[in-house]
């Protein structure tokens, strides 16, 4: 899958901002067809970081969220600033 088709947009809520700072994770809305491996590859390619783990959740509203944990070498806060969401 094309990385631009996998990642729809970054999500920034109160909970997401706490996760961003405390656990070094970024939250994205992703395509329903995207697998964890697709999400990992897309984030690494688009934002030039290394991903340690991807957790996905499908909400009751039909939205698929991906919680992307970065390796300790990279700061999620720096990526969020680059994206303009922080």
C-alpha positions as CSV (number, residue, x, y, z in Angstrom):
1,X,0.0,0.0,0.0
2,X,1.1,3.6,-0.7
3,X,2.1,5.3,2.5
4,X,-0.1,8.3,1.7
5,X,-3.1,6.0,1.5
6,X,-2.3,4.3,4.8
7,X,-1.9,7.3,7.0
8,X,-5.0,9.5,6.9
9,X,-4.1,12.2,9.5
10,X,-2.5,12.5,12.9
11,X,-4.8,12.8,15.9
12,X,-4.3,15.2,18.7
13,X,-6.7,14.9,21.7
14,X,-6.0,15.4,25.4
15,X,-5.4,11.7,25.8
16,X,-3.2,11.6,22.7
17,X,-1.0,14.5,24.0
18,X,-0.5,12.7,27.3
19,X,0.5,9.5,25.5
20,X,2.8,11.5,23.2
21,X,4.8,12.9,26.1
22,X,4.6,10.0,28.6
23,X,5.0,6.9,26.3
24,X,6.7,8.2,23.2
25,X,3.7,7.3,21.0
26,X,1.9,9.1,18.2
27,X,-1.7,8.5,17.3
28,X,-2.8,8.4,13.6
29,X,-6.1,7.8,11.9
30,X,-5.4,5.1,9.3
31,X,-7.1,3.2,6.5
32,X,-9.3,0.3,7.5
33,X,-7.4,-1.9,5.0
34,X,-4.0,-1.1,6.5
35,X,-2.2,-3.8,8.4
36,X,0.2,-3.1,11.3
37,X,3.1,-3.8,9.0
38,X,1.7,-1.3,6.4
39,X,1.4,1.3,9.1
40,X,4.9,0.7,10.4
41,X,6.4,1.0,6.9
42,X,4.4,4.1,6.1
43,X,5.4,6.0,9.3
44,X,9.1,5.0,8.9
45,X,9.0,6.1,5.3
46,X,7.1,9.4,5.7
47,X,8.5,10.7,8.9
48,X,12.1,9.2,8.8
49,X,11.9,7.5,12.2
50,X,12.1,3.9,13.5
51,X,9.0,2.3,14.9
52,X,9.2,-0.1,17.8
53,X,5.5,-1.2,18.0
54,X,2.1,-0.5,16.4
55,X,-1.2,-1.1,18.2
56,X,-4.5,-0.6,16.3
57,X,-8.0,0.0,17.5
58,X,-11.3,0.3,15.6
59,X,-13.6,2.7,17.3
60,X,-17.4,2.4,17.5
61,X,-17.7,5.2,14.9
62,X,-15.8,3.0,12.3
63,X,-12.5,4.9,12.5
64,X,-9.3,2.9,12.8
65,X,-6.6,4.4,15.0
66,X,-3.0,3.4,15.2
67,X,-0.9,4.0,18.3
68,X,2.7,4.1,17.0
69,X,5.5,3.7,19.6
70,X,8.8,5.0,18.4
71,X,12.2,3.6,19.4
72,X,14.1,5.5,22.2
73,X,16.4,7.0,19.6
74,X,13.5,9.2,18.4
75,X,11.2,11.6,20.2
76,X,7.5,11.6,19.4
77,X,7.4,15.2,20.5
78,X,9.9,16.2,17.7
79,X,7.8,14.4,15.1
80,X,4.6,16.1,16.4
81,X,6.3,19.5,16.2
82,X,7.4,18.7,12.6
83,X,3.7,17.7,11.8
84,X,2.5,21.0,13.3
85,X,0.1,19.3,15.8
86,X,2.0,20.4,19.0
